[in-house]
Amino acid sequence: MKLSGFRDYLTENAPWLAAGVLLTFLSSFGQTFFISIFAGEIRAEFGLSHGGWGGIYTLGTTASAVVMIWAGSLTDVFRVRVLGPLVLAGLALATLAMAFNTWALVLPLVIFALRLFGQGMSTHIAMVAMARWFTATRGRALSVASMGYAVGEAMLPILFVAAMAIIDWRFLWVVAAGITLLGIPVLTRLLRQERTPQSMAQDHVAAGMEGRHWTRVQALRHPLFWFMVPVLLTPAAFVTAFFFHQVHLAEIKGWQHVELVALFPVFTGVSILSMFAAGWALDRWGTARMMPFYLLPMAVGFLIFAWIGSIGGALLGIVFLGLSTGANNTLPSAFWAEFYGTRHIGAIKAMATAVMVLGSALGPGLTGGLIDLGLGLEAQFVGIAAIFALSCACAWLGIRRAVRSL
């Protein structure tokens, strides 16, 4: 698409695309890359080891994954302008809970709320809306909406890490709550003319395999879904673990934490380029050709972090992680719509999102426990790279068989 055509596309669809950007940006406050910058303060405040903090994070995130199976299907029933503000209000309350909670026993509940309303529902609502509202330009819409997440990932860690030098970490969570609350009237205004999910399902249907609109139960009975589970699980698990242990990684490498955080804008820049490239490619060729291979750069990135010792080498590793992360923000959401249709996309993607949230729960707990047992992050990164390669092989096998039904 030419630059002028893309500009016209943005102008014509500005309210809907901006709503997606806003939701993904505000999801940052429930994402691991944001929560983990407070890991040192949280562990010190509550007297937690790496494994203890990872276990709490796993418990809260796993619970949010279970609830997502039900909550995510609400996007097939309610408008974004109704559901979105409720989710953002819940996220604001969760950030306030992190700011004022002093009891370790309550910490899993706080993590549960942050992950459910932030990583889970805010992102899910945005991606389902883009997949449903756009058909021929689905890839571009998903890429634009994911920009909010990318901007948050680039700006918020370095801003909040710098602010912690002069401001109490708990007050910064109050700031996060204020930003989230400000987003509610903006979202409502953007979607004054939003169409209902039911009307969109009738007016902009796009069937999947065998010319059908698959229900969630039918999708779960189809082998393709289970072949795709490793591709959903592994990036969520291990990219989450990477950011979750960023303070510890900087310590064992001999870097200043702020040096590592300063690389995150590069990660975001590469992710954005990869995201738009993937969006353009899937609009042109579909997701079947890309899904089996897009995680291979991530495997290379983890190998680089396992073997390098300089912050310059970390820059190269960040670039490879960003290549897969950008594509991951676009391809899976389009994949479900392409293979299973759009009529029940909210319910099907809710299950897929639950799998990803479960992965983000398992990653920190597993890697944190292994650190406590004496298996260092660098050794773990080599194994993680191998797991990514196996996940790609599973996706290739599943899609090779299912693509004949498209």
Protein Blocks (a to p, Z undefined) as FASTA:
>chain_A
ZZklmmmmmmmmmmmmmmmmmmmmmmmmmgfklmmmmmmmmmmmnopafklmmmmmmmmm
mmmmmmmmmmmmmmmmbcfklmmmmmmmmmmmmmmmmmmpcbfklmmmmmmmmmmmmmmm
mmmmmmmmmmmmpmklmmmmmmmmmmmmmmmmmmmmmmmmmmmmmpcfklmmmmmmmmmm
mmmmmmmmmmmmaccfklmmmmmgccdehhiacdfklmmmpmklmmmmmmmmmmmmmmmm
mmmmmmmmmmmnopafklmmmmmmmmmmmmmmmmmmmmmmmmmnojmlmmmmmmmmmmmm
mmmmmmmmbfklmmmmmmmmmmmmmmmmmmmmmmmmmmnojklmmmmmmmmmmmmmmmmm
mmmmmmmmmmmnopafklmmmmmmmmmmmmmmmmmmmmmmmmmmZZ
